[in-house]
């Protein structure tokens, strides 16, 4: 498979077509946020079934997370998407392995409106996202924890019996956001397991503060993390092994940058 590097937005966004185990050791800039949605061995896609044994799969996880941990600055966070259910049993082992060098902060559940699964058991309508930090002195954007699209005028007291400090509700660790959730012919993102753009933006907003902060996605997929960074004006490094997914991601991110530039010109 050929290697390719695409630089966009004057080099602020770097997209790499290749194996993350090859490219992660070559990155030389400190990373402020890692958002990773690795293969989970739950689909019938070739990229999701490339390991012959569980041991091989866990060994692969060890190496890519090892390189990410080396790149993370002391204030950095790592978000790891995973699944639980009869087909997925690696979440707990992977999480336990990560806690040897990172600090576990929270377990977030994405509650979906549509589910998958067989008829002999409960329908799967959730996906998990584990949040780790390099240290307890991590970046946290206080404003990002509020849903600014849903103001409330509640006059009741908060949980502690005191007046509420904001008219906006705080996000919980149960996330409901069903945009871009695609099944069958509706997979408009050309990828089997896309994540909603709104949720990725929420993570980027919470753990980066300036335009110079760097976000890393070792499994670029359809490019959602890159789109979020383009919208929010963050530096970004994305790696994708599959050339078809890579080109799709490049096109999406380029389009977002063009839209952002047009909006800037109109506002000026």
Long-range contacts (C-beta under 8 A, 24 or more apart in sequence): 1-241, 1-243, 2-243, 4-243, 4-246, 6-250, 8-230, 8-250, 8-253, 8-254, 8-257, 9-230, 9-257, 12-235, 12-236, 13-226, 13-229, 13-230, 13-235, 13-236, 13-237, 13-238, 13-253, 13-257, 14-236, 14-237, 14-238, 15-220, 15-226, 15-237, 15-238, 15-240, 15-246, 15-249, 15-250, 15-253, 16-237, 16-238, 16-239, 16-240, 17-240, 17-241, 17-243, 17-246, 18-239, 18-241, 19-239, 19-241, 20-64, 20-67, 20-218, 20-219, 20-239, 20-241, 21-60, 21-63, 21-64, 21-67, 23-239, 24-64, 24-67, 24-68, 24-71, 24-218, 24-239, 25-67, 27-71, 27-216, 27-237, 29-71, 29-214, 29-237, 30-71, 30-72, 30-73, 30-76, 30-214, 31-68, 31-71, 31-72, 31-73, 31-76, 31-214, 31-215, 31-216, 31-237, 32-73, 32-75, 32-76, 32-139, 32-207, 32-208, 32-213, 32-214, 32-215, 33-76, 33-77, 33-78, 33-79, 33-139, 33-203, 33-204, 33-207, 33-208, 33-213, 33-214, 33-215, 33-216, 34-68, 34-71, 34-72, 34-76, 34-77, 34-78, 34-79, 34-215, 34-216, 34-217, 34-218, 35-79, 35-200, 35-203, 35-204, 35-215, 35-216, 35-217, 35-225, 36-64, 36-68, 36-78, 36-79, 36-80, 36-81, 36-217, 36-218, 36-219, 37-81, 37-193, 37-195, 37-217, 37-219, 37-221, 38-64, 38-80, 38-81, 38-218, 38-219, 39-219, 40-82, 40-83, 40-88, 40-90, 40-193, 41-87, 41-88, 41-90, 42-83, 42-85, 42-87, 42-88, 43-192, 43-193, 45-192, 47-241, 47-242, 48-192, 54-90, 57-90, 58-90, 58-93, 58-94, 58-97, 61-90, 61-94, 61-97, 62-97, 64-218, 65-94, 65-97, 65-98, 68-216, 68-218, 69-101, 69-102, 69-134, 71-216, 72-134, 73-134, 74-134, 74-135, 74-137, 75-134, 75-135, 75-137, 75-138, 75-139, 76-133, 76-134, 76-138, 76-139, 76-207, 77-105, 77-131, 77-132, 77-133, 77-134, 77-138, 77-139, 77-207, 78-102, 78-131, 78-132, 78-133, 78-134, 79-129, 79-130, 79-131, 79-132, 79-203, 80-129, 80-130, 80-132, 81-127, 81-128, 81-129, 81-195, 82-127, 82-128, 82-129, 82-130, 83-124, 83-127, 83-128, 84-126, 84-128, 85-117, 85-124, 86-121, 91-128, 91-130, 95-130, 98-130, 98-132, 99-132, 102-132, 102-133, 102-134, 103-132, 103-133, 103-134, 103-135, 103-136, 104-130, 104-131, 104-132, 105-131, 105-132, 105-133, 105-138, 106-130, 106-131, 106-173, 107-131, 107-173, 108-173, 108-174, 108-175, 109-173, 109-174, 109-175, 110-175, 110-176, 110-177, 110-195, 110-196, 110-199, 111-174, 111-175, 111-176, 112-178, 112-181, 113-176, 113-178, 113-181, 114-178, 114-181, 114-183, 116-183, 129-175, 138-207, 139-207, 139-208, 139-209, 139-213, 140-206, 140-207, 141-205, 141-206, 141-207, 141-208, 141-209, 144-202, 144-205, 144-206, 145-170, 145-171, 145-206, 146-170, 146-171, 147-171, 171-202, 175-199, 175-202, 180-224, 189-222, 189-224, 189-248, 189-252, 190-222, 190-244, 190-245, 190-248, 191-221, 191-222, 191-245, 191-248, 193-221, 194-221, 194-222, 194-224, 195-224, 196-224, 197-224, 197-227, 197-228, 200-224, 200-225, 200-227, 200-228, 201-228, 201-231, 201-232, 204-228, 204-229, 204-232, 204-234, 205-232, 208-232, 208-234, 211-235, 220-245, 220-246, 220-249, 221-245, 221-249, 222-248, 222-249, 222-252, 223-248, 223-249, 223-250, 223-252, 223-253, 224-252, 226-252, 226-253, 226-256, 227-252, 227-253, 227-256, 230-256, 230-257, 230-260, 231-256, 231-260, 233-260
